[in-house]
């Protein structure tokens, strides 16, 4: 059975040597393939090039598919480069060498959890009546809705944490975009409603990375 090609998201790709990049696509070599003249390209890139040309795209010497060779030196160096998980956009914090990427992605659940969280958010959209009450600046109603939504999302948030814990031996980044959500949930459970009503959600004490996401939702 043919394996699925993994997306490669290199760490600091702009700092990677130009000698490890294909002049056809400008990306880091994918299956580095050397021609008889000594120049190396991505296997797919040079294969497509030779359908319309019969020369090396760099030196213009004659080139044929039958002369393809794996550039083992380039392949070895690239295998040690750091990459992010393909699910980084869904919240996965893993990064490591390419050789460990496939193993990590087989157990990574970040995308699934993120999709579940999105469904939860969609299913809990405020009704017109809730919006009207919020516009009337009813702090009790606002806090109640925040607390209910946070509790409803807790299961999914815990699952996302668990997905990161499954890779605790890997190199994980420190930033946690869900930290503020958990803090707000914990605060709402530990403090009476009267204290919650005094919260100013525009206060500078809010984490900067969370302020931009939370405040617009509270103002709707």
N, C-alpha and C positions, 0 to 999 in steps of 0.2 A: 504494500500500500504506500502511495506517495505521501511524504510528509508535507505539512503546511510550512511555507516559508515564513520565518519569524521576522517581524519588523525590527530593524536595528535603530536604536535611538542613542547615539554615542554621547558620552559625557565630554563636554568641551571639544566638540568636533572641529571647531575652527582652529584649535591648537594642534591637531593631528598633522603630521608631516605630509607635504604635498606628494612625496614619493610613495605614499600609501593610498593615493587617490587616483581614480580613473580619469584620464583627460577627456573621455567621451561624455560621461555623466557628471563629473566633478565630485562624486561621492567616494567614500572609502571603498576599496575594492570588495566586491562580492564574488566569491569564488575566483580569486586572482589567477588569471590565465596568461602565460607568457608565450609570445611568438618566437620564432626562430631567431629573429633579429635581436631579441633580448628585452623588448618592451612588454609591459604588463598592463592588462585591462580586466574589467569585470568580464566573466565568461559570457554573460548574456549580451553585454554591450559589444564585444568584439565579434560575437557570432552574428548579430544583426548588422554590424558594419560590413562584414564580408559578404553579405547577400547582395550588396550593391557596389562593393569595391574589391580589389584584389591586392591591395597594398596595406601596410601598417599605417594607421592614421597619424603616427608620430614621425616616422622617418621615411615613409613611402617605399620601403623595400617590399618585395613580393611577400605575400602572406597567404597561407592556406590553413583550413581547419585541421587537416591531418597533422599539422605541425604544432598543434596546441600542446602546451605543457603546464602542469600546475606549478605556480610559483610558490614553492613550499616555504621559502623564507618570509615572503610577505604574508602568507596565510598564518604562519606561526606568530608573527608580531601582532597581527590583527586579532588573533584569538585571545590575546592578553589585554586588549583594550577594554576599558570600562563602558558599560551601556546601562541605560535605565530600562526598567520593565516596560513593555509595550502598553501596560495598563496604568502608566504614570498619570495620564489625564483623568483616570478614574479614582486617583488617590493612593495608588500603591507607591511606597517609599523605597522599594528595593533598587539597588544598583550593584553591579558586579561585572566580572569578565564575561565575554560572549559565551565562552564554553559552559558557563553555569546558567545562561539565560533560559535555555529550553527546559532544564530541570525545574527552575523556579516557576516558569509560566504554566507548567502542568498543574501546579497546586495553587496558583494565584487566583483568588476569588474577588479581587477588587472590582472588576467590571460588573460581575453579577450583583454584588452588594450595592454598588452605586446605582444600578438600574432599579433595584428593589427600593432604595431610598427615594429615587425620583418618582416611582409609582406612589409611594406613601405621601409624598408632598402633593402630587396631583390630586390624590383622593381626598386630601384634607384642605383643599382650597376653600377660602372663606366664602360664605353665602352673602347675598346682597344685604341681608339683615345684619350680618356680622360687620360688614363694611360700614353700614349706616351707623351702627352703635360705636364703632371705632372712630368714625368721623366726629361723633358727638363727644369724643374724648372721655369715654367711660373707662377709667383705669381698671376697675374691677373686672369688667368684661374682657379687657385686653390681656390682663394677667392670666385669667382663667383659660383663654384660648391658647396663650403661649405655653402654659403648663400642660394642657391637654395634648398639644401637638408634640411637645418634647417627649412626653411619656410614650406617645404612639410611635415615635421614631427610635426610642431607646434600643429596641430589639435589633434594628438594622445597624445602629451605631456600634453596638456591642459586637455584631458580626463582622463589621469592618475592622474593628480593633483585633478581633480574633484572626482575621486574614493576615494582618501585619505580624501578629505573634507567631503565626505559622512559619514566618521567615526570620525569626529573631536571631538566627545565626548568620544571616546575611547582612550586608551593609545597608542599613536603613537610614534615611535622612531624618533629622530631628523635628522638622516642622510638622505639626498635626493640625490640619484645618478644622477638625471636629472638636478640638479641645475646648473652645469657648462655648460650644453647644452643650457639652457635658457640664461645664462650670455653671452655666445659667440654670440648667436643670437641677443640679445639686443645690444651688442657692435658693431656688423656688421651693424646694422641699424642706429646707432648714429654717426658713424665715416665714413669719406669719404674713397674711395677705396685706395687713396694714403697712408693713415694711416694704413689701413689693410695690405698693402704690407710690412710694416715694422715689422709686428708681427713675433716674433721668437717663434714657437710653442714648442720648447724644453726648453723654459725659466723656471727657477725655480719658477717663480711667478704663474705658472699654478697650480691648485689644484692637489695634489698628486693622489687622487682617480680618477681624470679625465685624467691625463697625460698618464697613461698606456693605456687608451682606445682610446684617440683622436690621439696621435702622430703616432701610427702604421698606422692608416687610412690615415693620411696626407702624409706619406712616400710611400704609394703604387703607 
